[in-house]
Amino acid sequence: MIRDKPLQPFVERALAFAHAALDEPSDDRLATARSCAADALERVRMLEFTLGEARQIVLLVTQLRAVLSVAEQRASRLYQRAQLN
């Protein structure tokens, strides 16, 4: 498959949004992080990589999934607290 644009910036952008959602949880930030992550992960599935590229992308995707998971957990806790008040 021929690539028009490098994949790494898409994954790095998604990771940045996930970190933003983690730092300041909100519905909007979490929705943006999820959307960017879905886009980046879909691009990952569609491409072929050299071994070096694959290693870098795997590290970034692993970080992305971990940060997004923690951001979702924090947002969930904040939502639960808001419901109790």
Stockholm file with secondary structure:
# STOCKHOLM 1.0

chainA/1-85         MIRDKPLQPFVERALAFAHAALDEPSDDRLATARSCAADALERVRMLEFTLGEARQIVLLVTQLRAVLSVAEQRASRLYQRAQLN
#=GR chainA/1-85 SS CCCSSCSHHHHHHHHHHHHHHHHSCCHHHHHHHHHHHHHHHHHHHHCCCCHHHHHHHHHHHHHHHHHHHHHHHHHHHHHHHHHHC
#=GC SS_cons        CCCSSCSHHHHHHHHHHHHHHHHSCCHHHHHHHHHHHHHHHHHHHHCCCCHHHHHHHHHHHHHHHHHHHHHHHHHHHHHHHHHHC
//
